[in-house]
Amino acid sequence: MSSSSQPTAAVAGLALTVAVLLSLTAALLAVIVRTSTAGRLTDALPAAAAVFSATMGLSLAGLAGVGLLRS
């Protein structure tokens, strides 16, 4: 029985799902923090978008770096 050094599609899919959930959690925390200080949800949306984009970018770069995603 030989083992492959390439990740399976299931592992890559699971890692991508975890990355998206992590990014959504970070964006939600940004909304909570900005809403508690600014008081309005519309003031928090740009911060949430920036946090989501940054976290997702770092996650995708990390997953590509370890070979789970191919660019």
PQR file with spaces between the fields and no chain letter, atoms N, CA, C, O and H, PARSE charges and radii, in Angstrom:
ATOM       1  N    MET     1       0.840   -1.158    0.000 -0.4000 1.5000
ATOM       2  CA   MET     1       0.000    0.000    0.000 -0.0000 2.0000
ATOM       3  C    MET     1       0.894    1.233    0.000  0.5500 1.7000
ATOM       4  O    MET     1       1.715    1.412    0.900 -0.5500 1.4000
ATOM       5  N    SER     2       0.736    2.066   -0.993 -0.4000 1.5000
ATOM       6  CA   SER     2       1.575    3.261   -1.092 -0.0000 2.0000
ATOM       7  C    SER     2       0.782    4.489   -0.676  0.5500 1.7000
ATOM       8  O    SER     2      -0.413    4.597   -0.947 -0.5500 1.4000
ATOM       9  H    SER     2       0.070    1.921   -1.723  0.4000 1.0000
ATOM      10  N    SER     3       1.460    5.401   -0.022 -0.4000 1.5000
ATOM      11  CA   SER     3       0.810    6.646    0.378 -0.0000 2.0000
ATOM      12  C    SER     3       1.314    7.770   -0.517  0.5500 1.7000
ATOM      13  O    SER     3       2.498    7.846   -0.845 -0.5500 1.4000
ATOM      14  H    SER     3       2.432    5.313    0.198  0.4000 1.0000
ATOM      15  N    SER     4       0.414    8.612   -0.890 -0.4000 1.5000
ATOM      16  CA   SER     4       0.756    9.719   -1.769 -0.0000 2.0000
ATOM      17  C    SER     4       1.112   10.941   -0.938  0.5500 1.7000
ATOM      18  O    SER     4       0.530   11.171    0.122 -0.5500 1.4000
ATOM      19  H    SER     4      -0.548    8.550   -0.623  0.4000 1.0000
ATOM      20  N    SER     5       2.063   11.716   -1.419 -0.4000 1.5000
ATOM      21  CA   SER     5       2.423   12.937   -0.706 -0.0000 2.0000
ATOM      22  C    SER     5       1.507   14.096   -1.096  0.5500 1.7000
ATOM      23  O    SER     5       1.572   15.167   -0.493 -0.5500 1.4000
ATOM      24  H    SER     5       2.536   11.529   -2.280  0.4000 1.0000
ATOM      25  N    GLN     6       0.667   13.890   -2.087 -0.4000 1.5000
ATOM      26  CA   GLN     6      -0.280   14.920   -2.511 -0.0000 2.0000
ATOM      27  C    GLN     6      -1.539   14.841   -1.646  0.5500 1.7000
ATOM      28  O    GLN     6      -2.045   13.752   -1.374 -0.5500 1.4000
ATOM      29  H    GLN     6       0.614   13.020   -2.577  0.4000 1.0000
ATOM      30  N    PRO     7      -2.044   16.011   -1.213 -0.5600 1.5000
ATOM      31  CA   PRO     7      -3.275   15.987   -0.415  0.2800 2.0000
ATOM      32  C    PRO     7      -4.475   15.595   -1.268  0.5500 1.7000
ATOM      33  O    PRO     7      -4.523   15.872   -2.466 -0.5500 1.4000
ATOM      34  N    THR     8      -5.416   14.965   -0.645 -0.4000 1.5000
ATOM      35  CA   THR     8      -6.625   14.589   -1.361 -0.0000 2.0000
ATOM      36  C    THR     8      -7.543   15.790   -1.476  0.5500 1.7000
ATOM      37  O    THR     8      -7.355   16.800   -0.798 -0.5500 1.4000
ATOM      38  H    THR     8      -5.377   14.741    0.329  0.4000 1.0000
ATOM      39  N    ALA     9      -8.530   15.672   -2.336 -0.4000 1.5000
ATOM      40  CA   ALA     9      -9.486   16.760   -2.529 -0.0000 2.0000
ATOM      41  C    ALA     9     -10.289   17.018   -1.270  0.5500 1.7000
ATOM      42  O    ALA     9     -10.667   18.159   -1.002 -0.5500 1.4000
ATOM      43  H    ALA     9      -8.682   14.852   -2.888  0.4000 1.0000
ATOM      44  N    ALA    10     -10.555   15.976   -0.493 -0.4000 1.5000
ATOM      45  CA   ALA    10     -11.317   16.135    0.749 -0.0000 2.0000
ATOM      46  C    ALA    10     -10.544   16.968    1.772  0.5500 1.7000
ATOM      47  O    ALA    10     -11.123   17.818    2.448 -0.5500 1.4000
ATOM      48  H    ALA    10     -10.248   15.050   -0.711  0.4000 1.0000
ATOM      49  N    VAL    11      -9.253   16.727    1.885 -0.4000 1.5000
ATOM      50  CA   VAL    11      -8.429   17.488    2.827 -0.0000 2.0000
ATOM      51  C    VAL    11      -8.350   18.949    2.398  0.5500 1.7000
ATOM      52  O    VAL    11      -8.454   19.850    3.230 -0.5500 1.4000
ATOM      53  H    VAL    11      -8.782   16.037    1.336  0.4000 1.0000
ATOM      54  N    ALA    12      -8.168   19.181    1.108 -0.4000 1.5000
ATOM      55  CA   ALA    12      -8.112   20.554    0.609 -0.0000 2.0000
ATOM      56  C    ALA    12      -9.451   21.255    0.807  0.5500 1.7000
ATOM      57  O    ALA    12      -9.482   22.432    1.167 -0.5500 1.4000
ATOM      58  H    ALA    12      -8.084   18.448    0.432  0.4000 1.0000
ATOM      59  N    GLY    13     -10.543   20.559    0.580 -0.4000 1.5000
ATOM      60  CA   GLY    13     -11.864   21.140    0.787 -0.0000 2.0000
ATOM      61  C    GLY    13     -12.118   21.468    2.244  0.5500 1.7000
ATOM      62  O    GLY    13     -12.684   22.515    2.556 -0.5500 1.4000
ATOM      63  H    GLY    13     -10.518   19.603    0.288  0.4000 1.0000
ATOM      64  N    LEU    14     -11.709   20.590    3.132 -0.4000 1.5000
ATOM      65  CA   LEU    14     -11.863   20.838    4.557 -0.0000 2.0000
ATOM      66  C    LEU    14     -11.021   22.033    5.005  0.5500 1.7000
ATOM      67  O    LEU    14     -11.484   22.864    5.786 -0.5500 1.4000
ATOM      68  H    LEU    14     -11.249   19.739    2.878  0.4000 1.0000
ATOM      69  N    ALA    15      -9.804   22.117    4.519 -0.4000 1.5000
ATOM      70  CA   ALA    15      -8.935   23.239    4.874 -0.0000 2.0000
ATOM      71  C    ALA    15      -9.506   24.555    4.357  0.5500 1.7000
ATOM      72  O    ALA    15      -9.429   25.573    5.044 -0.5500 1.4000
ATOM      73  H    ALA    15      -9.427   21.442    3.884  0.4000 1.0000
ATOM      74  N    LEU    16     -10.069   24.544    3.169 -0.4000 1.5000
ATOM      75  CA   LEU    16     -10.672   25.755    2.615 -0.0000 2.0000
ATOM      76  C    LEU    16     -11.910   26.150    3.410  0.5500 1.7000
ATOM      77  O    LEU    16     -12.146   27.337    3.637 -0.5500 1.4000
ATOM      78  H    LEU    16     -10.132   23.717    2.611  0.4000 1.0000
ATOM      79  N    THR    17     -12.697   25.175    3.832 -0.4000 1.5000
ATOM      80  CA   THR    17     -13.870   25.454    4.658 -0.0000 2.0000
ATOM      81  C    THR    17     -13.470   26.079    5.987  0.5500 1.7000
ATOM      82  O    THR    17     -14.105   27.030    6.442 -0.5500 1.4000
ATOM      83  H    THR    17     -12.505   24.211    3.647  0.4000 1.0000
ATOM      84  N    VAL    18     -12.442   25.561    6.599 -0.4000 1.5000
ATOM      85  CA   VAL    18     -11.952   26.119    7.861 -0.0000 2.0000
ATOM      86  C    VAL    18     -11.444   27.543    7.648  0.5500 1.7000
ATOM      87  O    VAL    18     -11.663   28.405    8.499 -0.5500 1.4000
ATOM      88  H    VAL    18     -11.927   24.788    6.229  0.4000 1.0000
ATOM      89  N    ALA    19     -10.776   27.800    6.539 -0.4000 1.5000
ATOM      90  CA   ALA    19     -10.279   29.150    6.248 -0.0000 2.0000
ATOM      91  C    ALA    19     -11.430   30.140    6.085  0.5500 1.7000
ATOM      92  O    ALA    19     -11.357   31.264    6.581 -0.5500 1.4000
ATOM      93  H    ALA    19     -10.598   27.100    5.848  0.4000 1.0000
ATOM      94  N    VAL    20     -12.482   29.731    5.399 -0.4000 1.5000
ATOM      95  CA   VAL    20     -13.637   30.614    5.217 -0.0000 2.0000
ATOM      96  C    VAL    20     -14.321   30.877    6.557  0.5500 1.7000
ATOM      97  O    VAL    20     -14.689   32.015    6.847 -0.5500 1.4000
ATOM      98  H    VAL    20     -12.542   28.818    4.997  0.4000 1.0000
ATOM      99  N    LEU    21     -14.496   29.842    7.374 -0.4000 1.5000
ATOM     100  CA   LEU    21     -15.116   30.030    8.692 -0.0000 2.0000
ATOM     101  C    LEU    21     -14.276   30.926    9.588  0.5500 1.7000
ATOM     102  O    LEU    21     -14.823   31.741   10.331 -0.5500 1.4000
ATOM     103  H    LEU    21     -14.197   28.917    7.138  0.4000 1.0000
ATOM     104  N    LEU    22     -12.971   30.789    9.530 -0.4000 1.5000
ATOM     105  CA   LEU    22     -12.085   31.648   10.298 -0.0000 2.0000
ATOM     106  C    LEU    22     -12.228   33.101    9.857  0.5500 1.7000
ATOM     107  O    LEU    22     -12.279   34.004   10.692 -0.5500 1.4000
ATOM     108  H    LEU    22     -12.527   30.127    8.926  0.4000 1.0000
ATOM     109  N    SER    23     -12.291   33.325    8.552 -0.4000 1.5000
ATOM     110  CA   SER    23     -12.430   34.678    8.030 -0.0000 2.0000
ATOM     111  C    SER    23     -13.771   35.291    8.407  0.5500 1.7000
ATOM     112  O    SER    23     -13.841   36.470    8.755 -0.5500 1.4000
ATOM     113  H    SER    23     -12.250   32.592    7.874  0.4000 1.0000
ATOM     114  N    LEU    24     -14.834   34.495    8.339 -0.4000 1.5000
ATOM     115  CA   LEU    24     -16.152   34.995    8.727 -0.0000 2.0000
ATOM     116  C    LEU    24     -16.213   35.313   10.222  0.5500 1.7000
ATOM     117  O    LEU    24     -16.844   36.290   10.624 -0.5500 1.4000
ATOM     118  H    LEU    24     -14.776   33.538    8.056  0.4000 1.0000
ATOM     119  N    THR    25     -15.564   34.499   11.034 -0.4000 1.5000
ATOM     120  CA   THR    25     -15.520   34.763   12.471 -0.0000 2.0000
ATOM     121  C    THR    25     -14.764   36.055   12.765  0.5500 1.7000
ATOM     122  O    THR    25     -15.193   36.855   13.596 -0.5500 1.4000
ATOM     123  H    THR    25     -15.051   33.706   10.707  0.4000 1.0000
ATOM     124  N    ALA    26     -13.648   36.255   12.090 -0.4000 1.5000
ATOM     125  CA   ALA    26     -12.888   37.489   12.286 -0.0000 2.0000
ATOM     126  C    ALA    26     -13.695   38.702   11.844  0.5500 1.7000
ATOM     127  O    ALA    26     -13.654   39.743   12.500 -0.5500 1.4000
ATOM     128  H    ALA    26     -13.299   35.605   11.415  0.4000 1.0000
ATOM     129  N    ALA    27     -14.423   38.583   10.746 -0.4000 1.5000
ATOM     130  CA   ALA    27     -15.251   39.694   10.275 -0.0000 2.0000
ATOM     131  C    ALA    27     -16.376   39.983   11.256  0.5500 1.7000
ATOM     132  O    ALA    27     -16.700   41.145   11.501 -0.5500 1.4000
ATOM     133  H    ALA    27     -14.456   37.737   10.213  0.4000 1.0000
ATOM     134  N    LEU    28     -16.976   38.942   11.819 -0.4000 1.5000
ATOM     135  CA   LEU    28     -18.036   39.141   12.813 -0.0000 2.0000
ATOM     136  C    LEU    28     -17.496   39.833   14.057  0.5500 1.7000
ATOM     137  O    LEU    28     -18.156   40.711   14.614 -0.5500 1.4000
ATOM     138  H    LEU    28     -16.713   37.998   11.619  0.4000 1.0000
ATOM     139  N    LEU    29     -16.311   39.449   14.494 -0.4000 1.5000
ATOM     140  CA   LEU    29     -15.698   40.125   15.635 -0.0000 2.0000
ATOM     141  C    LEU    29     -15.419   41.594   15.326  0.5500 1.7000
ATOM     142  O    LEU    29     -15.577   42.452   16.194 -0.5500 1.4000
ATOM     143  H    LEU    29     -15.775   38.736   14.041  0.4000 1.0000
ATOM     144  N    ALA    30     -15.008   41.882   14.100 -0.4000 1.5000
ATOM     145  CA   ALA    30     -14.784   43.281   13.712 -0.0000 2.0000
ATOM     146  C    ALA    30     -16.085   44.068   13.746  0.5500 1.7000
ATOM     147  O    ALA    30     -16.098   45.224   14.170 -0.5500 1.4000
ATOM     148  H    ALA    30     -14.881   41.185   13.395  0.4000 1.0000
ATOM     149  N    VAL    31     -17.174   43.457   13.307 -0.4000 1.5000
ATOM     150  CA   VAL    31     -18.483   44.120   13.353 -0.0000 2.0000
ATOM     151  C    VAL    31     -18.889   44.383   14.804  0.5500 1.7000
ATOM     152  O    VAL    31     -19.380   45.466   15.123 -0.5500 1.4000
ATOM     153  H    VAL    31     -17.163   42.518   12.963  0.4000 1.0000
ATOM     154  N    ILE    32     -18.689   43.406   15.677 -0.4000 1.5000
ATOM     155  CA   ILE    32     -19.066   43.576   17.086 -0.0000 2.0000
ATOM     156  C    ILE    32     -18.259   44.700   17.730  0.5500 1.7000
ATOM     157  O    ILE    32     -18.810   45.536   18.447 -0.5500 1.4000
ATOM     158  H    ILE    32     -18.290   42.526   15.418  0.4000 1.0000
ATOM     159  N    VAL    33     -16.963   44.717   17.472 -0.4000 1.5000
ATOM     160  CA   VAL    33     -16.115   45.745   18.078 -0.0000 2.0000
ATOM     161  C    VAL    33     -16.460   47.124   17.530  0.5500 1.7000
ATOM     162  O    VAL    33     -16.599   48.078   18.296 -0.5500 1.4000
ATOM     163  H    VAL    33     -16.515   44.038   16.890  0.4000 1.0000
ATOM     164  N    ARG    34     -16.599   47.238   16.212 -0.4000 1.5000
ATOM     165  CA   ARG    34     -16.907   48.544   15.622 -0.0000 2.0000
ATOM     166  C    ARG    34     -18.308   49.022   15.993  0.5500 1.7000
ATOM     167  O    ARG    34     -18.516   50.220   16.181 -0.5500 1.4000
ATOM     168  H    ARG    34     -16.486   46.463   15.590  0.4000 1.0000
ATOM     169  N    THR    35     -19.264   48.115   16.101 -0.4000 1.5000
ATOM     170  CA   THR    35     -20.617   48.512   16.466 -0.0000 2.0000
ATOM     171  C    THR    35     -20.664   48.978   17.916  0.5500 1.7000
ATOM     172  O    THR    35     -21.396   49.911   18.249 -0.5500 1.4000
ATOM     173  H    THR    35     -19.096   47.141   15.948  0.4000 1.0000
ATOM     174  N    SER    36     -19.893   48.337   18.769 -0.4000 1.5000
ATOM     175  CA   SER    36     -19.897   48.748   20.174 -0.0000 2.0000
ATOM     176  C    SER    36     -19.243   50.115   20.361  0.5500 1.7000
ATOM     177  O    SER    36     -19.596   50.842   21.290 -0.5500 1.4000
ATOM     178  H    SER    36     -19.299   47.579   18.498  0.4000 1.0000
ATOM     179  N    THR    37     -18.303   50.473   19.500 -0.4000 1.5000
ATOM     180  CA   THR    37     -17.657   51.784   19.630 -0.0000 2.0000
ATOM     181  C    THR    37     -18.347   52.843   18.778  0.5500 1.7000
ATOM     182  O    THR    37     -18.483   53.985   19.216 -0.5500 1.4000
ATOM     183  H    THR    37     -18.016   49.882   18.746  0.4000 1.0000
ATOM     184  N    ALA    38     -18.784   52.492   17.577 -0.4000 1.5000
ATOM     185  CA   ALA    38     -19.394   53.482   16.684 -0.0000 2.0000
ATOM     186  C    ALA    38     -20.901   53.581   16.894  0.5500 1.7000
ATOM     187  O    ALA    38     -21.478   54.657   16.740 -0.5500 1.4000
ATOM     188  H    ALA    38     -18.674   51.564   17.221  0.4000 1.0000
ATOM     189  N    GLY    39     -21.534   52.481   17.240 -0.4000 1.5000
ATOM     190  CA   GLY    39     -22.961   52.506   17.506 -0.0000 2.0000
ATOM     191  C    GLY    39     -23.844   52.206   16.310  0.5500 1.7000
ATOM     192  O    GLY    39     -25.030   51.929   16.486 -0.5500 1.4000
ATOM     193  H    GLY    39     -21.065   51.607   17.366  0.4000 1.0000
ATOM     194  N    ARG    40     -23.308   52.252   15.104 -0.4000 1.5000
ATOM     195  CA   ARG    40     -24.128   51.979   13.916 -0.0000 2.0000
ATOM     196  C    ARG    40     -23.494   50.843   13.118  0.5500 1.7000
ATOM     197  O    ARG    40     -22.274   50.757   12.974 -0.5500 1.4000
ATOM     198  H    ARG    40     -22.345   52.478   14.961  0.4000 1.0000
ATOM     199  N    LEU    41     -24.355   49.984   12.611 -0.4000 1.5000
ATOM     200  CA   LEU    41     -23.874   48.835   11.841 -0.0000 2.0000
ATOM     201  C    LEU    41     -23.210   49.271   10.542  0.5500 1.7000
ATOM     202  O    LEU    41     -22.227   48.666   10.113 -0.5500 1.4000
ATOM     203  H    LEU    41     -25.346   50.053   12.729  0.4000 1.0000
ATOM     204  N    THR    42     -23.739   50.319    9.914 -0.4000 1.5000
ATOM     205  CA   THR    42     -23.170   50.752    8.634 -0.0000 2.0000
ATOM     206  C    THR    42     -21.757   51.282    8.789  0.5500 1.7000
ATOM     207  O    THR    42     -20.983   51.257    7.832 -0.5500 1.4000
ATOM     208  H    THR    42     -24.537   50.810   10.262  0.4000 1.0000
ATOM     209  N    ASP    43     -21.407   51.760    9.973 -0.4000 1.5000
ATOM     210  CA   ASP    43     -20.031   52.200   10.212 -0.0000 2.0000
ATOM     211  C    ASP    43     -19.076   51.022   10.367  0.5500 1.7000
ATOM     212  O    ASP    43     -17.866   51.174   10.198 -0.5500 1.4000
ATOM     213  H    ASP    43     -22.036   51.780   10.750  0.4000 1.0000
ATOM     214  N    ALA    44     -19.612   49.857   10.686 -0.4000 1.5000
ATOM     215  CA   ALA    44     -18.778   48.684   10.931 -0.0000 2.0000
ATOM     216  C    ALA    44     -18.514   47.859    9.676  0.5500 1.7000
ATOM     217  O    ALA    44     -17.582   47.055    9.653 -0.5500 1.4000
ATOM     218  H    ALA    44     -20.594   49.733   10.824  0.4000 1.0000
ATOM     219  N    LEU    45     -19.314   48.045    8.639 -0.4000 1.5000
ATOM     220  CA   LEU    45     -19.178   47.194    7.450 -0.0000 2.0000
ATOM     221  C    LEU    45     -17.833   47.342    6.726  0.5500 1.7000
ATOM     222  O    LEU    45     -17.269   46.328    6.312 -0.5500 1.4000
ATOM     223  H    LEU    45     -20.071   48.699    8.657  0.4000 1.0000
ATOM     224  N    PRO    46     -17.293   48.554    6.554 -0.5600 1.5000
ATOM     225  CA   PRO    46     -15.967   48.631    5.902  0.2800 2.0000
ATOM     226  C    PRO    46     -14.873   47.906    6.690  0.5500 1.7000
ATOM     227  O    PRO    46     -14.002   47.264    6.103 -0.5500 1.4000
ATOM     228  N    ALA    47     -14.921   48.009    8.009 -0.4000 1.5000
ATOM     229  CA   ALA    47     -13.918   47.312    8.822 -0.0000 2.0000
ATOM     230  C    ALA    47     -14.076   45.801    8.689  0.5500 1.7000
ATOM     231  O    ALA    47     -13.086   45.074    8.602 -0.5500 1.4000
ATOM     232  H    ALA    47     -15.629   48.530    8.486  0.4000 1.0000
ATOM     233  N    ALA    48     -15.325   45.329    8.673 -0.4000 1.5000
ATOM     234  CA   ALA    48     -15.559   43.895    8.523 -0.0000 2.0000
ATOM     235  C    ALA    48     -15.074   43.392    7.171  0.5500 1.7000
ATOM     236  O    ALA    48     -14.494   42.311    7.077 -0.5500 1.4000
ATOM     237  H    ALA    48     -16.129   45.920    8.744  0.4000 1.0000
ATOM     238  N    ALA    49     -15.311   44.173    6.129 -0.4000 1.5000
ATOM     239  CA   ALA    49     -14.853   43.778    4.791 -0.0000 2.0000
ATOM     240  C    ALA    49     -13.332   43.729    4.726  0.5500 1.7000
ATOM     241  O    ALA    49     -12.762   42.829    4.109 -0.5500 1.4000
ATOM     242  H    ALA    49     -15.783   45.051    6.205  0.4000 1.0000
ATOM     243  N    ALA    50     -12.679   44.693    5.360 -0.4000 1.5000
ATOM     244  CA   ALA    50     -11.214   44.710    5.359 -0.0000 2.0000
ATOM     245  C    ALA    50     -10.649   43.524    6.134  0.5500 1.7000
ATOM     246  O    ALA    50      -9.688   42.893    5.695 -0.5500 1.4000
ATOM     247  H    ALA    50     -13.143   45.424    5.861  0.4000 1.0000
ATOM     248  N    VAL    51     -11.237   43.228    7.268 -0.4000 1.5000
ATOM     249  CA   VAL    51     -10.760   42.093    8.078 -0.0000 2.0000
ATOM     250  C    VAL    51     -10.999   40.777    7.346  0.5500 1.7000
ATOM     251  O    VAL    51     -10.130   39.905    7.337 -0.5500 1.4000
ATOM     252  H    VAL    51     -12.018   43.741    7.624  0.4000 1.0000
ATOM     253  N    PHE    52     -12.171   40.629    6.733 -0.4000 1.5000
ATOM     254  CA   PHE    52     -12.461   39.399    5.990 -0.0000 2.0000
ATOM     255  C    PHE    52     -11.470   39.225    4.844  0.5500 1.7000
ATOM     256  O    PHE    52     -10.919   38.140    4.654 -0.5500 1.4000
ATOM     257  H    PHE    52     -12.877   41.337    6.741  0.4000 1.0000
ATOM     258  N    SER    53     -11.244   40.293    4.082 -0.4000 1.5000
ATOM     259  CA   SER    53     -10.324   40.207    2.944 -0.0000 2.0000
ATOM     260  C    SER    53      -8.904   39.861    3.386  0.5500 1.7000
ATOM     261  O    SER    53      -8.244   39.021    2.774 -0.5500 1.4000
ATOM     262  H    SER    53     -11.691   41.174    4.236  0.4000 1.0000
ATOM     263  N    ALA    54      -8.443   40.510    4.444 -0.4000 1.5000
ATOM     264  CA   ALA    54      -7.086   40.247    4.919 -0.0000 2.0000
ATOM     265  C    ALA    54      -6.942   38.825    5.444  0.5500 1.7000
ATOM     266  O    ALA    54      -5.968   38.141    5.131 -0.5500 1.4000
ATOM     267  H    ALA    54      -8.979   41.192    4.940  0.4000 1.0000
ATOM     268  N    THR    55      -7.906   38.382    6.238 -0.4000 1.5000
ATOM     269  CA   THR    55      -7.835   37.036    6.801 -0.0000 2.0000
ATOM     270  C    THR    55      -7.940   35.973    5.713  0.5500 1.7000
ATOM     271  O    THR    55      -7.221   34.973    5.741 -0.5500 1.4000
ATOM     272  H    THR    55      -8.697   38.938    6.492  0.4000 1.0000
ATOM     273  N    MET    56      -8.831   36.191    4.762 -0.4000 1.5000
ATOM     274  CA   MET    56      -8.990   35.225    3.668 -0.0000 2.0000
ATOM     275  C    MET    56      -7.736   35.178    2.806  0.5500 1.7000
ATOM     276  O    MET    56      -7.305   34.104    2.384 -0.5500 1.4000
ATOM     277  H    MET    56      -9.415   37.003    4.738  0.4000 1.0000
ATOM     278  N    GLY    57      -7.155   36.337    2.548 -0.4000 1.5000
ATOM     279  CA   GLY    57      -5.916   36.381    1.759 -0.0000 2.0000
ATOM     280  C    GLY    57      -4.780   35.635    2.441  0.5500 1.7000
ATOM     281  O    GLY    57      -4.051   34.878    1.799 -0.5500 1.4000
ATOM     282  H    GLY    57      -7.504   37.209    2.891  0.4000 1.0000
ATOM     283  N    LEU    58      -4.633   35.850    3.742 -0.4000 1.5000
ATOM     284  CA   LEU    58      -3.583   35.141    4.476 -0.0000 2.0000
ATOM     285  C    LEU    58      -3.853   33.638    4.527  0.5500 1.7000
ATOM     286  O    LEU    58      -2.932   32.831    4.408 -0.5500 1.4000
ATOM     287  H    LEU    58      -5.225   36.465    4.263  0.4000 1.0000
ATOM     288  N    SER    59      -5.106   33.274    4.703 -0.4000 1.5000
ATOM     289  CA   SER    59      -5.453   31.851    4.754 -0.0000 2.0000
ATOM     290  C    SER    59      -5.179   31.164    3.424  0.5500 1.7000
ATOM     291  O    SER    59      -4.602   30.078    3.387 -0.5500 1.4000
ATOM     292  H    SER    59      -5.855   33.930    4.799  0.4000 1.0000
ATOM     293  N    LEU    60      -5.593   31.798    2.335 -0.4000 1.5000
ATOM     294  CA   LEU    60      -5.363   31.192    1.018 -0.0000 2.0000
ATOM     295  C    LEU    60      -3.879   31.116    0.688  0.5500 1.7000
ATOM     296  O    LEU    60      -3.415   30.137    0.105 -0.5500 1.4000
ATOM     297  H    LEU    60      -6.062   32.681    2.364  0.4000 1.0000
ATOM     298  N    ALA    61      -3.141   32.150    1.063 -0.4000 1.5000
ATOM     299  CA   ALA    61      -1.695   32.118    0.829 -0.0000 2.0000
ATOM     300  C    ALA    61      -1.039   31.008    1.646  0.5500 1.7000
ATOM     301  O    ALA    61      -0.145   30.316    1.158 -0.5500 1.4000
ATOM     302  H    ALA    61      -3.518   32.945    1.537  0.4000 1.0000
ATOM     303  N    GLY    62      -1.481   30.842    2.878 -0.4000 1.5000
ATOM     304  CA   GLY    62      -0.936   29.770    3.714 -0.0000 2.0000
ATOM     305  C    GLY    62      -1.276   28.387    3.180  0.5500 1.7000
ATOM     306  O    GLY    62      -0.432   27.490    3.169 -0.5500 1.4000
ATOM     307  H    GLY    62      -2.207   31.404    3.275  0.4000 1.0000
ATOM     308  N    LEU    63      -2.524   28.220    2.736 -0.4000 1.5000
ATOM     309  CA   LEU    63      -2.921   26.923    2.181 -0.0000 2.0000
ATOM     310  C    LEU    63      -2.166   26.620    0.887  0.5500 1.7000
ATOM     311  O    LEU    63      -1.781   25.476    0.642 -0.5500 1.4000
ATOM     312  H    LEU    63      -3.209   28.948    2.745  0.4000 1.0000
ATOM     313  N    ALA    64      -1.959   27.629    0.075 -0.4000 1.5000
ATOM     314  CA   ALA    64      -1.166   27.417   -1.153 -0.0000 2.0000
ATOM     315  C    ALA    64       0.281   27.127   -0.818  0.5500 1.7000
ATOM     316  O    ALA    64       0.935   26.331   -1.491 -0.5500 1.4000
ATOM     317  H    ALA    64      -2.271   28.558    0.274  0.4000 1.0000
ATOM     318  N    GLY    65       0.781   27.774    0.226 -0.4000 1.5000
ATOM     319  CA   GLY    65       2.181   27.574    0.620 -0.0000 2.0000
ATOM     320  C    GLY    65       2.473   26.163    1.091  0.5500 1.7000
ATOM     321  O    GLY    65       3.564   25.641    0.856 -0.5500 1.4000
ATOM     322  H    GLY    65       0.249   28.421    0.773  0.4000 1.0000
ATOM     323  N    VAL    66       1.509   25.541    1.753 -0.4000 1.5000
ATOM     324  CA   VAL    66       1.740   24.179    2.224 -0.0000 2.0000
ATOM     325  C    VAL    66       1.283   23.125    1.208  0.5500 1.7000
ATOM     326  O    VAL    66       1.371   21.924    1.465 -0.5500 1.4000
ATOM     327  H    VAL    66       0.624   25.965    1.943  0.4000 1.0000
ATOM     328  N    GLY    67       0.799   23.586    0.058 -0.4000 1.5000
ATOM     329  CA   GLY    67       0.467   22.668   -1.023 -0.0000 2.0000
ATOM     330  C    GLY    67      -0.973   22.185   -1.048  0.5500 1.7000
ATOM     331  O    GLY    67      -1.302   21.290   -1.827 -0.5500 1.4000
ATOM     332  H    GLY    67       0.728   24.562   -0.151  0.4000 1.0000
ATOM     333  N    LEU    68      -1.846   22.755   -0.213 -0.4000 1.5000
ATOM     334  CA   LEU    68      -3.245   22.328   -0.248 -0.0000 2.0000
ATOM     335  C    LEU    68      -4.026   22.980   -1.374  0.5500 1.7000
ATOM     336  O    LEU    68      -5.038   22.442   -1.823 -0.5500 1.4000
ATOM     337  H    LEU    68      -1.579   23.482    0.420  0.4000 1.0000
ATOM     338  N    LEU    69      -3.575   24.108   -1.824 -0.4000 1.5000
ATOM     339  CA   LEU    69      -4.204   24.775   -2.977 -0.0000 2.0000
ATOM     340  C    LEU    69      -3.137   25.018   -4.038  0.5500 1.7000
ATOM     341  O    LEU    69      -1.986   25.329   -3.729 -0.5500 1.4000
ATOM     342  H    LEU    69      -2.753   24.546   -1.459  0.4000 1.0000
ATOM     343  N    ARG    70      -3.529   24.875   -5.238 -0.4000 1.5000
ATOM     344  CA   ARG    70      -2.601   25.130   -6.343 -0.0000 2.0000
ATOM     345  C    ARG    70      -3.062   26.354   -7.096  0.5500 1.7000
ATOM     346  O    ARG    70      -4.235   26.478   -7.446 -0.5500 1.4000
ATOM     347  H    ARG    70      -4.464   24.623   -5.488  0.4000 1.0000
ATOM     348  N    SER    71      -2.135   27.252   -7.343 -0.4000 1.5000
ATOM     349  CA   SER    71      -2.507   28.475   -8.070 -0.0000 2.0000
ATOM     350  C    SER    71      -2.168   28.371   -9.534  0.5500 1.7000
ATOM     351  O    SER    71      -2.413   29.310  -10.292 -0.5500 1.4000
ATOM     352  H    SER    71      -1.182   27.151   -7.059  0.4000 1.0000
